[in-house]
């Protein structure tokens, strides 16, 4: 009887391990499918990636700084020209 009980528990343990492995595989498959579907939807919506957004944001910041420097330079040249011609 003891051997039969141990065998039963061994079989149940193996069955549970197999079920856990299958569940894990199904979850991985679902995660992969979900990620692929989300990527496809975002591509279709023409959403930019975070890295691209940050790069353009930095370019805009540099352009604003350059624009401000050029405005100051033009103002100084106009003031110089204005004071030189009475």
C-alpha positions, 0 to 999 in steps of 0.5 A, a space after each residue: 500500500 505504501 508503494 502504491 501511495 508513493 507512486 500515486 504522489 510521484 505521478 501527481 507531482 510529475 503531472 503538476 510539473 508538466 502542467 506548470 511547464 505548459 502554463 509557463 509556455 502558454 504565458 510566454 507565447 501570449 506575451 510574445 503575441 501581445 507584444 507583436 500586436 502592440 508593436 504593429 498597432 503602434 507602427 500603424 498609428 505612426 507613433 514615434 519611438 522614445 529615442 527618436 522623440 528625445 533626439 528631435 527634442 534635443 535638436 529643437 533645444 539647440 536650434 532655439 539656443 542658436 536662434 536666441 544667440 543670432 537674435 542678440 547678435 543682430 540686435 547688437 549689429 543694428 545698435 552699432 549701425 544705428 549709433 554710427 549713423 546720426 
